Amino acid sequence: MVHWPVDGRYLDTWKALEKLYRDGRIRAIGVSNFDKERLERVLDRAEIVPTVDQLEFNPIDQEKDIRPLLNLAGIQLEAWSPLGGGSSLNDPVIGKIADKYGKTSAQVILRWNYQQGIVTIPKSTHKERIIENSQIDDFKLDNGDIDAINELDQEKRSLWYDDFFWHNPNGQKDSIDKWDDSEKFANN
Ligand SMILES: NC(=O)c1ccc[n+]([C@@H]2O[C@H](COP(=O)([O-])OP(=O)(O)OC[C@H]3O[C@@H](n4cnc5c(N)ncnc54)[C@H](OP(=O)(O)O)[C@@H]3O)[C@@H](O)[C@H]2O)c1
């Protein structure tokens, strides 16, 4: 995966991954942290559609703007920080649903991912939590539960990176067009 898009470089990077894929050196290629605008630019110019886009996805950051594009293009959404880095575990709405099924808040969130067809990668350093997080096959959220969690969306990043201009090679907050490398990409 391209870990995140650096403007002015990500199209070339994608092209390099396509070459590795065509050469048979890697079996699948994908992206991470590509928002709708940058993913559209890749799709406009790519020969191979990314397999996944690994995005921050959790109850307060549901990536609603990009999901129709992912569905249309057949790109798998993979959720990083699915538990909001732990912060979503204290949400009272999720806690109530967890009590209803005799499950934990983590299990409810991961089941909510699963029922929407979202691949999810929770992290824990505790063996018992890793086991707990895998045990989501013995219950099913009803539509009311799904709707209640969907309503928690705040379109909000739970982590620090909004303040870090990570798309730009010089760390400045410039417009995407300043760093667009589509011309270079098109000529290669
Ligand atoms: N592509 C990217 O740019 C990107 C960025 C960030 C993260 N990621 C990936 O996403 C993975 C997960 O993200 P994340 O670690 O930020 O957040 P997360 O999985 O949403 O949350 C991890 C936190 O939740 C706690 N936790 C996990 N399961 C729990 C449970 N059952 N009960 C109570 N607490 C629980 C963990 O604590 P303990 O460890 O103490 O159990 C840890 O503090 C990472 O491993 C990383 O590979 C990718």
The ligand as an ORCA input file, in Angstrom:
! r2SCAN-3c Opt
* xyz 0 1
  N      -2.767      3.430      7.582
  C      -2.504      4.279      8.554
  O      -2.083      5.416      8.326
  C      -2.736      3.867      9.976
  C      -2.741      4.845     10.985
  C      -2.957      4.440     12.310
  C      -3.166      3.100     12.592
  N      -3.144      2.176     11.573
  C      -3.352      0.744     11.859
  O      -4.567      0.559     12.540
  C      -4.365     -0.375     13.626
  C      -5.320     -0.018     14.734
  O      -5.318      1.365     15.003
  P      -5.093      2.020     16.441
  O      -4.185      1.171     17.240
  O      -4.730      3.439     16.234
  O      -6.538      2.071     17.087
  P      -7.666      1.043     17.549
  O      -7.427     -0.347     17.100
  O      -8.945      1.726     17.209
  O      -7.522      1.127     19.156
  C      -6.456      0.602     19.822
  C      -6.656      0.929     21.297
  O      -7.818      0.254     21.761
  C      -7.474     -0.583     22.856
  N      -8.257     -1.818     22.696
  C      -8.234     -2.694     21.659
  N      -9.117     -3.676     21.858
  C      -9.709     -3.440     23.052
  C     -10.708     -4.105     23.809
  N     -11.285     -5.219     23.368
  N     -11.082     -3.568     25.002
  C     -10.513     -2.417     25.452
  N      -9.576     -1.741     24.777
  C      -9.165     -2.247     23.588
  C      -5.990     -0.815     22.758
  O      -5.428     -0.946     24.035
  P      -4.387     -2.132     24.436
  O      -3.356     -2.213     23.329
  O      -3.837     -1.641     25.725
  O      -5.208     -3.375     24.558
  C      -5.503      0.492     22.130
  O      -5.325      1.500     23.124
  C      -2.896     -0.228     13.997
  O      -2.375     -1.431     14.447
  C      -2.226      0.205     12.681
  O      -1.701     -0.911     11.995
  C      -2.948      2.536     10.293
*
